[in-house]
Amino acid sequence: MASSKTQTPEPTQEITPQKALEIYKNALNFNVIHRYDQAIKQLLYLTSHSVIYKFDDDTEEWIKTDYQGTMALYLRDFSLPQNSQPELEKLFCYGLILLNRNNPECFSLGLLPNKVSKHFFPHGVGSNGIVEMDVEINDNLIIVKNLLGDIYGLWVFNEDDRLKLFKLLEFCLKNDPTGL
């Protein structure tokens, strides 16, 4: 005689309206970012109100750009190239994008772990001497220096978001997802 086991139903996690809205917003943001960067793989962080500043070397002052809106940090689908001098744009492991509320043009910045940039560009991009990206934080700005020598200030309205984004950017630059 065969015995029948009683199956206990697995507990289901109820999705609250707030959680459903968060899932919807993340999916919507993912789809919008995908229009700008088809290599997006996973959203890592979103913050709703940000402004981009650019440092002017001549005047040594921060210039407010016309970029403000939602900022997202995301993982990109990437693979290491076979040749020793790849295009910089194809190497970016992470992306930072500001979905601009002021006009259709968005701010975008590719991020490359420093170990990878040193491996492929030991003398800098175009031998400019800049072999790694840098990120630091001051009172109100996250300062990002890219491989081309540009310096951007990311102002994030919420202080907790500012600190979290800084820590994530620091992690992205210091850790190597490629296994080099």
PEGI-V348060 format. One record per residue. RES is the residue in three letters. OMEGA is omega in whole degrees, 0 to 359 (* if undefined). NEAR is the number of other ideal C-beta (glycine too) atoms within 8 Angstrom. Layout:
BEGIN
res=RES omega=OMEGA near=NEAR
res=RES omega=OMEGA near=NEAR
END
This chain:
BEGIN
res=MET omega=182 near=2
res=ALA omega=179 near=3
res=SER omega=179 near=4
res=SER omega=179 near=4
res=LYS omega=175 near=4
res=THR omega=179 near=4
res=GLN omega=175 near=4
res=THR omega=181 near=4
res=PRO omega=178 near=5
res=GLU omega=180 near=4
res=PRO omega=178 near=4
res=THR omega=179 near=5
res=GLN omega=181 near=4
res=GLU omega=178 near=4
res=ILE omega=180 near=6
res=THR omega=176 near=6
res=PRO omega=179 near=5
res=GLN omega=179 near=6
res=LYS omega=178 near=8
res=ALA omega=178 near=9
res=LEU omega=178 near=8
res=GLU omega=178 near=8
res=ILE omega=180 near=9
res=TYR omega=181 near=8
res=LYS omega=179 near=9
res=ASN omega=179 near=10
res=ALA omega=179 near=8
res=LEU omega=178 near=8
res=ASN omega=177 near=13
res=PHE omega=181 near=10
res=ASN omega=178 near=8
res=VAL omega=180 near=9
res=ILE omega=180 near=15
res=HIS omega=177 near=9
res=ARG omega=181 near=5
res=TYR omega=181 near=8
res=ASP omega=184 near=11
res=GLN omega=179 near=4
res=ALA omega=179 near=9
res=ILE omega=181 near=14
res=LYS omega=183 near=7
res=GLN omega=173 near=6
res=LEU omega=178 near=12
res=LEU omega=183 near=9
res=TYR omega=176 near=9
res=LEU omega=171 near=11
res=THR omega=194 near=13
res=SER omega=183 near=7
res=HIS omega=182 near=10
res=SER omega=177 near=14
res=VAL omega=179 near=10
res=ILE omega=172 near=13
res=TYR omega=176 near=13
res=LYS omega=180 near=11
res=PHE omega=178 near=12
res=ASP omega=182 near=9
res=ASP omega=183 near=5
res=ASP omega=182 near=4
res=THR omega=184 near=5
res=GLU omega=179 near=6
res=GLU omega=175 near=6
res=TRP omega=178 near=9
res=ILE omega=178 near=8
res=LYS omega=178 near=5
res=THR omega=179 near=9
res=ASP omega=181 near=6
res=TYR omega=171 near=12
res=GLN omega=181 near=11
res=GLY omega=181 near=11
res=THR omega=178 near=12
res=MET omega=180 near=14
res=ALA omega=171 near=14
res=LEU omega=184 near=14
res=TYR omega=175 near=15
res=LEU omega=179 near=10
res=ARG omega=174 near=13
res=ASP omega=185 near=7
res=PHE omega=172 near=10
res=SER omega=181 near=4
res=LEU omega=180 near=6
res=PRO omega=180 near=7
res=GLN omega=182 near=3
res=ASN omega=186 near=5
res=SER omega=179 near=4
res=GLN omega=182 near=4
res=PRO omega=174 near=9
res=GLU omega=182 near=5
res=LEU omega=184 near=11
res=GLU omega=182 near=6
res=LYS omega=181 near=8
res=LEU omega=187 near=14
res=PHE omega=180 near=13
res=CYS omega=183 near=13
res=TYR omega=176 near=13
res=GLY omega=175 near=15
res=LEU omega=182 near=14
res=ILE omega=173 near=14
res=LEU omega=178 near=15
res=LEU omega=192 near=12
res=ASN omega=176 near=13
res=ARG omega=186 near=6
res=ASN omega=178 near=7
res=ASN omega=185 near=5
res=PRO omega=181 near=4
res=GLU omega=180 near=6
res=CYS omega=174 near=10
res=PHE omega=180 near=10
res=SER omega=179 near=10
res=LEU omega=175 near=10
res=GLY omega=180 near=12
res=LEU omega=182 near=13
res=LEU omega=178 near=14
res=PRO omega=185 near=14
res=ASN omega=178 near=11
res=LYS omega=180 near=9
res=VAL omega=181 near=13
res=SER omega=178 near=14
res=LYS omega=180 near=10
res=HIS omega=185 near=8
res=PHE omega=182 near=10
res=PHE omega=185 near=11
res=PRO omega=178 near=6
res=HIS omega=182 near=7
res=GLY omega=178 near=10
res=VAL omega=183 near=9
res=GLY omega=182 near=4
res=SER omega=180 near=6
res=ASN omega=177 near=10
res=GLY omega=179 near=6
res=ILE omega=186 near=10
res=VAL omega=177 near=11
res=GLU omega=175 near=9
res=MET omega=180 near=12
res=ASP omega=175 near=8
res=VAL omega=176 near=12
res=GLU omega=180 near=6
res=ILE omega=170 near=9
res=ASN omega=185 near=6
res=ASP omega=187 near=3
res=ASN omega=185 near=5
res=LEU omega=165 near=11
res=ILE omega=184 near=14
res=ILE omega=181 near=14
res=VAL omega=176 near=14
res=LYS omega=183 near=10
res=ASN omega=184 near=10
res=LEU omega=179 near=14
res=LEU omega=179 near=7
res=GLY omega=178 near=8
res=ASP omega=179 near=7
res=ILE omega=181 near=10
res=TYR omega=173 near=12
res=GLY omega=180 near=13
res=LEU omega=177 near=14
res=TRP omega=180 near=11
res=VAL omega=186 near=13
res=PHE omega=184 near=8
res=ASN omega=183 near=9
res=GLU omega=178 near=6
res=ASP omega=177 near=6
res=ASP omega=180 near=10
res=ARG omega=181 near=13
res=LEU omega=179 near=9
res=LYS omega=179 near=9
res=LEU omega=177 near=15
res=PHE omega=181 near=11
res=LYS omega=179 near=8
res=LEU omega=178 near=11
res=LEU omega=178 near=14
res=GLU omega=178 near=9
res=PHE omega=181 near=8
res=CYS omega=182 near=12
res=LEU omega=185 near=14
res=LYS omega=182 near=7
res=ASN omega=187 near=7
res=ASP omega=179 near=8
res=PRO omega=185 near=7
res=THR omega=181 near=10
res=GLY omega=178 near=4
res=LEU omega=* near=7
END
